Amino acid sequence: MLPEGTVVIDQVWKRFRSDRVRQRRTSDILDRAAVRRNSITKSNPWRWVLKDINFKVEPGESVGLIGLNGSGKSTLLKIINRVMFPHSGSVTTSGRVGALIEVVSGIHPELSGRENTFVYGSLLGLKRSEIAARFDEIVAFAELEDAIDRKVKYYSSGMRMRIGFAVASFLEPQILIVDEVLAVGDSAFQQKCLERMRHVLQSGATLILVSHDLASVGAIATRGLWLNDGRIQADGPIEDTLAQYRKEIDSMAEARAEQRGKVKLKNLTVTGPDGAPPTTSEPCFIRFSAETASEQQTNLFIGVTQGAATPIFVLRHELLLPAGSTDMTLEISKLPLPSGNYFLWYGAYQGWKFELSPWQPLGAMHVAGYKLDLLPRAIARLSPIWVDSRWHDGT
């Protein structure tokens, strides 16, 4: 008998038909018939979305599932919650499972928020009296006091997400499964969700979280599972897994880095003052050649990212760029980045509206030096910025 809160995934495979498309036009039917008659393709009609998945989650553990769209994350969560079944393999869960896999999962649009709360609790095996005892907390958390008796079909997407998450997390599941809840709602409610997940973990429950918000995943999870094309690419401490995933994202960006536009930056090098890789809080020199076919009045922007196109910071330089190749150096007197792998992006504009070159990848950079301090759970660090500081006790 497994302890409550345990999840065991053993050799799970899952597939879908890759050609299940409704044929609405006669031309579609004729095209497919021609393909079969002429044997144009003999491709397998099945697409494997999960391939030999094996892992075990212990009671009280918080696991972040990360990966690109289509890697199998949501499918795996649905299999764990028994909304979907694997083609082969087994899934074992011990204890009550609360799941918010989609914004409207478990929430019926024709029922009111109040009715949905009691129905969902009943499906989790709770008595009506137990649900009633937590009802006021659920409504207050979801901030739906004025709408709780309204049919859910009249709720906005944010309101549906709030009631769904509140019901799933406040009815005290032993296993809480959450998929992209942090992608909907304002920042204040996202922080409330993080705090609630921290509370659930402190009560001894198990959490499995999927989100593309890597900062939030790092803030709440202690273990990371990276799914890549239906397989487990990495499984380990969350910081290590996120670092591997971000490095892969940057490598993909570098592989696709075919510069576009009228201004192109070539021959990129990023060094410290001694020619070695740059170091935290030390001078950093970004050198490149700016090439253009004709003279351009240019606003040049260079930014630093980590695992996403959203920059940690962006620096601007306005200049009259002559035709041909111009050697340039961007000096950062004290690099405000902790150690890690980053990626440089750039864009060139004439004024603020006319685009000479779109925002696009430029090249990778590695920073040596200090690591950031670990944070308590539920505190999401927006950007990895190093601030040189000193503490003084007393006067």
C-alpha positions as CSV (number, residue, x, y, z in Angstrom):
1,M,0.0,0.0,0.0
2,L,1.5,3.3,-1.1
3,P,1.5,6.3,1.2
4,E,-1.1,8.9,0.4
5,G,0.2,11.5,-2.1
6,T,2.4,9.0,-4.1
7,V,2.3,9.0,-7.9
8,V,4.0,6.1,-9.8
9,I,4.4,6.2,-13.6
10,D,5.6,2.9,-15.0
11,Q,6.5,2.5,-18.7
12,V,3.7,4.7,-20.0
13,W,3.2,5.1,-23.7
14,K,0.4,7.1,-25.4
15,R,-0.5,7.7,-29.0
16,F,-3.0,9.6,-31.1
17,R,-4.1,9.2,-34.7
18,S,-2.2,11.7,-36.7
19,D,-4.8,11.9,-39.6
20,R,-8.0,12.3,-37.6
21,V,-9.4,15.3,-39.6
22,R,-13.0,15.9,-40.5
23,Q,-13.4,15.9,-44.2
24,R,-15.8,18.7,-45.1
25,R,-15.1,19.1,-48.8
26,T,-15.2,16.7,-51.7
27,S,-11.7,17.7,-52.7
28,D,-10.4,16.6,-49.3
29,I,-11.9,13.1,-49.8
30,L,-10.6,12.9,-53.4
31,D,-7.1,14.0,-52.3
32,R,-6.9,11.4,-49.6
33,A,-8.2,8.7,-52.0
34,A,-5.5,9.6,-54.5
35,V,-2.8,9.3,-51.8
36,R,-3.9,5.8,-50.8
37,R,-4.3,4.7,-54.5
38,N,-0.9,5.9,-55.6
39,S,0.8,5.0,-52.4
40,I,2.3,8.5,-52.2
41,T,2.9,8.0,-48.5
42,K,3.0,5.0,-46.3
43,S,3.5,6.9,-43.1
44,N,2.3,5.5,-39.8
45,P,-1.1,6.9,-39.0
46,W,-0.3,6.9,-35.3
47,R,1.7,9.7,-33.5
48,W,3.3,8.8,-30.2
49,V,3.0,11.6,-27.7
50,L,4.4,9.8,-24.7
51,K,7.3,7.3,-25.0
52,D,8.3,5.1,-22.1
53,I,7.7,7.5,-19.3
54,N,9.0,6.3,-15.9
55,F,9.1,8.3,-12.6
56,K,7.9,8.3,-9.0
57,V,6.7,11.3,-7.0
58,E,6.9,10.9,-3.3
59,P,4.3,12.4,-0.8
60,G,4.8,16.1,-0.3
61,E,7.1,16.5,-3.3
62,S,6.6,19.4,-5.7
63,V,7.4,18.6,-9.3
64,G,7.5,21.1,-12.2
65,L,6.9,19.7,-15.7
66,I,8.5,21.8,-18.4
67,G,8.9,21.4,-22.1
68,L,8.0,22.9,-25.5
69,N,4.4,23.0,-26.7
70,G,3.5,19.5,-27.9
71,S,6.0,17.7,-25.8
72,G,3.3,15.7,-23.9
73,K,3.0,17.6,-20.6
74,S,-0.8,18.1,-20.6
75,T,-1.4,14.6,-21.9
76,L,0.7,13.2,-19.1
77,L,-1.3,15.2,-16.5
78,K,-4.6,13.9,-17.9
79,I,-3.4,10.3,-17.7
80,I,-2.3,10.9,-14.1
81,N,-5.8,12.3,-13.4
82,R,-7.5,9.4,-15.3
83,V,-9.2,11.7,-17.7
84,M,-7.3,9.8,-20.3
85,F,-5.7,6.3,-20.4
86,P,-2.3,5.2,-21.6
87,H,-1.8,2.9,-24.6
88,S,0.4,0.8,-22.4
89,G,2.1,1.0,-19.0
90,S,0.5,1.9,-15.7
91,V,-0.3,4.9,-13.5
92,T,-0.8,4.5,-9.7
93,T,-1.9,7.3,-7.5
94,S,-2.6,7.1,-3.8
95,G,-5.0,9.6,-2.2
96,R,-7.5,12.2,-3.4
97,V,-6.5,14.0,-6.6
98,G,-7.5,17.6,-7.3
99,A,-6.8,18.8,-10.8
100,L,-7.0,22.0,-12.8
101,I,-5.8,20.8,-16.2
102,E,-7.6,23.3,-18.3
103,V,-9.3,26.6,-17.3
104,V,-12.8,25.0,-17.5
105,S,-11.9,21.4,-16.5
106,G,-14.3,20.1,-13.9
107,I,-16.4,23.2,-14.1
108,H,-19.8,22.9,-15.8
109,P,-20.9,26.1,-17.7
110,E,-24.6,25.5,-17.0
111,L,-24.1,25.4,-13.2
112,S,-23.5,28.3,-10.9
113,G,-20.2,28.8,-9.1
114,R,-21.8,27.6,-5.9
115,E,-23.2,24.4,-7.6
116,N,-19.9,23.7,-9.2
117,T,-18.1,23.8,-5.9
118,F,-20.4,21.2,-4.3
119,V,-20.4,19.0,-7.4
120,Y,-16.6,19.0,-7.7
121,G,-16.2,18.3,-4.0
122,S,-18.6,15.4,-4.2
123,L,-16.5,14.0,-7.1
124,L,-13.5,14.2,-4.8
125,G,-15.3,12.1,-2.2
126,L,-16.0,14.8,0.3
127,K,-19.2,15.1,2.3
128,R,-21.5,18.1,1.8
129,S,-20.8,19.3,5.3
130,E,-17.0,19.2,4.6
131,I,-17.5,21.3,1.4
132,A,-19.8,23.7,3.2
133,A,-17.1,24.3,5.9
134,R,-14.6,25.4,3.2
135,F,-17.1,27.2,0.9
136,D,-16.6,30.8,2.2
137,E,-12.8,30.4,1.9
138,I,-13.1,29.2,-1.7
139,V,-15.3,32.1,-2.6
140,A,-13.1,34.7,-0.9
141,F,-10.0,33.3,-2.5
142,A,-11.6,33.4,-6.0
143,E,-12.8,36.9,-5.4
144,L,-16.3,36.0,-6.7
145,E,-18.6,37.0,-3.8
146,D,-20.8,39.0,-6.2
147,A,-20.9,36.3,-8.9
148,I,-20.9,32.9,-7.1
149,D,-24.6,32.3,-7.8
150,R,-24.2,33.2,-11.5
151,K,-23.9,30.5,-14.1
152,V,-20.3,29.8,-15.0
153,K,-21.0,30.3,-18.7
154,Y,-21.3,34.0,-18.0
155,Y,-17.9,34.1,-16.3
156,S,-14.9,35.6,-18.0
157,S,-11.9,33.2,-18.6
158,G,-10.1,34.7,-15.6
159,M,-13.2,34.2,-13.3
160,R,-13.4,30.5,-14.5
161,M,-9.8,30.0,-13.8
162,R,-10.1,31.5,-10.3
163,I,-13.1,29.4,-9.3
164,G,-11.5,26.3,-10.8
165,F,-8.2,26.7,-9.0
166,A,-9.9,27.7,-5.7
167,V,-12.1,24.6,-5.7
168,A,-9.3,22.2,-6.7
169,S,-6.8,23.5,-4.1
170,F,-9.1,24.3,-1.1
171,L,-10.8,20.9,-1.0
172,E,-7.6,19.4,0.5
173,P,-6.4,16.9,-2.1
174,Q,-3.5,14.6,-1.4
175,I,-2.3,15.2,-4.9
176,L,-2.8,18.6,-6.7
177,I,-2.3,18.8,-10.4
178,V,-2.1,22.2,-12.0
179,D,-1.7,23.0,-15.7
180,E,-1.0,26.6,-16.8
181,V,-3.1,28.2,-14.1
182,L,-0.4,31.0,-13.9
183,A,-1.0,31.9,-17.6
184,V,-4.4,33.5,-16.8
185,G,-5.2,36.2,-14.4
186,D,-3.5,39.3,-13.1
187,S,-0.2,39.3,-11.3
188,A,-1.8,39.7,-7.9
189,F,-3.9,36.6,-8.4
190,Q,-0.9,34.7,-9.7
191,Q,0.9,35.5,-6.5
192,K,-2.1,34.2,-4.5
193,C,-2.0,31.0,-6.5
194,L,1.7,30.6,-5.6
195,E,0.9,31.2,-2.0
196,R,-1.9,28.7,-2.0
197,M,0.3,26.0,-3.7
198,R,2.9,26.7,-1.0
199,H,0.2,26.1,1.7
200,V,-0.9,22.9,0.0
201,L,2.7,21.7,0.1
202,Q,3.1,22.6,3.7
203,S,0.1,20.5,4.5
204,G,1.9,17.5,3.1
205,A,0.2,17.2,-0.3
206,T,2.0,16.4,-3.5
207,L,2.1,19.0,-6.3
208,I,2.6,18.5,-10.0
209,L,2.7,21.8,-11.9
210,V,2.9,22.6,-15.6
211,S,3.7,26.2,-16.7
212,H,5.7,28.0,-19.3
213,D,6.4,30.7,-16.7
214,L,9.8,29.2,-15.7
215,A,10.3,31.8,-12.9
216,S,7.1,30.6,-11.2
217,V,8.0,26.9,-11.7
218,G,11.3,27.6,-10.1
219,A,9.7,29.4,-7.2
220,I,7.3,26.6,-6.2
221,A,8.8,23.3,-7.4
222,T,11.9,21.5,-6.0
223,R,12.2,18.9,-8.7
224,G,12.0,19.4,-12.4
225,L,10.9,17.0,-15.2
226,W,11.8,18.1,-18.7
227,L,9.7,16.4,-21.4
228,N,11.1,16.6,-25.0
229,D,9.2,15.0,-27.8
230,G,7.3,12.6,-25.5
231,R,10.4,11.5,-23.6
232,I,12.0,12.5,-20.3
233,Q,15.0,14.6,-21.2
234,A,16.0,15.5,-17.7
235,D,14.9,14.7,-14.1
236,G,16.5,16.4,-11.1
237,P,16.7,19.4,-8.9
238,I,14.5,22.2,-10.4
239,E,17.4,24.7,-10.8
240,D,19.5,22.2,-12.7
241,T,16.6,21.1,-14.9
242,L,15.7,24.7,-15.7
243,A,19.3,25.5,-16.5
244,Q,19.4,22.6,-19.0
245,Y,16.1,23.6,-20.6
246,R,17.0,27.2,-20.9
247,K,20.3,26.2,-22.5
248,E,18.5,24.1,-25.0
249,I,16.1,27.0,-25.8
250,D,19.0,29.3,-26.4
251,S,20.7,26.7,-28.6
252,M,17.6,26.4,-30.7
253,A,17.5,30.2,-31.1
254,E,21.1,30.2,-32.1
255,A,20.5,27.5,-34.7
256,R,17.7,29.6,-36.2
257,A,19.6,32.8,-36.0
258,E,19.5,33.9,-39.6
259,Q,19.7,37.7,-39.5
260,R,17.1,39.7,-41.3
261,G,16.7,43.3,-42.1
262,K,18.8,46.2,-43.4
263,V,21.2,46.2,-40.4
264,K,23.1,43.0,-39.6
265,L,25.5,42.4,-36.7
266,K,28.5,40.1,-37.5
267,N,31.6,38.8,-35.8
268,L,30.2,38.8,-32.2
269,T,32.5,38.3,-29.2
270,V,31.6,38.7,-25.5
271,T,34.5,39.0,-23.1
272,G,35.7,40.4,-19.8
273,P,38.6,42.8,-19.6
274,D,41.2,40.0,-19.8
275,G,39.6,38.3,-22.8
276,A,38.1,35.5,-20.7
277,P,34.3,35.1,-20.3
278,P,32.6,38.0,-18.5
279,T,32.2,37.8,-14.8
280,T,29.4,39.0,-12.5
281,S,29.8,42.7,-11.4
282,E,32.9,43.1,-13.6
283,P,33.3,45.0,-16.9
284,C,31.9,43.2,-20.0
285,F,32.7,44.0,-23.6
286,I,30.4,43.1,-26.4
287,R,32.1,43.5,-29.8
288,F,30.6,43.1,-33.3
289,S,30.6,44.6,-36.8
290,A,27.4,46.4,-37.9
291,E,26.8,46.0,-41.6
292,T,24.4,47.9,-43.8
293,A,24.2,48.5,-47.6
294,S,23.4,52.2,-47.2
295,E,23.8,55.0,-44.6
296,Q,21.1,54.6,-41.9
297,Q,20.1,56.8,-39.0
298,T,19.8,54.0,-36.5
299,N,18.4,53.3,-33.0
300,L,20.3,50.1,-32.1
301,F,18.9,47.9,-29.3
302,I,20.8,45.0,-27.7
303,G,19.2,42.9,-25.0
304,V,20.1,39.9,-22.8
305,T,17.7,37.0,-22.4
306,Q,17.6,33.6,-20.6
307,G,15.3,31.0,-22.1
308,A,12.8,33.4,-23.6
309,A,12.7,36.3,-26.1
310,T,11.7,38.6,-23.2
311,P,14.9,40.5,-22.3
312,I,16.3,40.8,-18.8
313,F,17.5,44.3,-19.8
314,V,17.9,46.2,-23.1
315,L,20.5,48.9,-24.0
316,R,20.0,51.5,-26.7
317,H,22.5,53.4,-28.9
318,E,21.5,56.1,-31.5
319,L,24.0,56.7,-34.3
320,L,24.4,57.5,-38.0
321,L,25.5,54.1,-39.3
322,P,27.6,54.5,-42.5
323,A,27.3,52.1,-45.5
324,G,29.6,49.1,-45.2
325,S,30.9,47.5,-42.1
326,T,31.5,49.4,-38.8
327,D,33.3,47.9,-35.8
328,M,31.5,48.6,-32.5
329,T,31.9,47.8,-28.8
330,L,29.3,47.9,-26.1
331,E,30.9,48.2,-22.7
332,I,29.0,47.4,-19.6
333,S,31.0,48.7,-16.6
334,K,29.5,46.3,-14.1
335,L,27.7,43.3,-15.5
336,P,24.5,42.8,-13.4
337,L,24.0,39.1,-14.2
338,P,24.7,36.0,-12.0
339,S,26.6,33.1,-13.4
340,G,24.8,31.2,-16.1
341,N,24.1,30.9,-19.8
342,Y,22.4,33.8,-21.6
343,F,21.5,34.9,-25.1
344,L,22.0,38.3,-26.9
345,W,19.2,39.7,-29.1
346,Y,19.2,42.8,-31.2
347,G,16.9,45.1,-33.2
348,A,17.5,48.2,-35.3
349,Y,15.0,50.9,-35.9
350,Q,14.8,54.3,-37.6
351,G,13.2,56.5,-35.0
352,W,10.8,54.5,-32.9
353,K,8.4,53.2,-35.5
354,F,10.2,52.2,-38.7
355,E,11.9,48.8,-38.5
356,L,15.3,48.3,-40.1
357,S,15.9,44.9,-38.5
358,P,13.4,43.0,-36.3
359,W,14.1,41.9,-32.7
360,Q,16.0,38.7,-33.3
361,P,18.7,36.3,-31.9
362,L,22.3,37.5,-32.1
363,G,24.4,35.0,-30.1
364,A,25.1,33.2,-26.9
365,M,27.1,34.4,-23.9
366,H,28.3,32.7,-20.7
367,V,28.7,34.5,-17.5
368,A,31.0,33.3,-14.7
369,G,30.8,34.5,-11.1
370,Y,28.3,34.7,-8.4
371,K,25.1,32.6,-8.0
372,L,21.9,34.1,-6.7
373,D,20.6,33.2,-3.3
374,L,17.9,30.6,-3.0
375,L,14.5,32.0,-2.1
376,P,11.6,30.6,0.0
377,R,8.9,28.9,-1.9
378,A,6.3,31.0,-3.7
379,I,8.6,34.0,-4.3
380,A,9.0,34.2,-8.0
381,R,12.1,36.1,-9.2
382,L,11.2,38.0,-12.3
383,S,14.7,38.4,-13.7
384,P,18.1,37.0,-12.6
385,I,19.8,40.3,-11.7
386,W,22.8,40.5,-9.4
387,V,22.8,43.5,-7.0
388,D,26.1,44.2,-5.2
389,S,25.1,45.0,-1.7
390,R,26.2,44.9,2.0
391,W,24.2,44.3,5.2
392,H,25.0,46.3,8.3
393,D,23.6,45.3,11.7
394,G,22.9,47.9,14.2
395,T,23.6,51.6,13.8
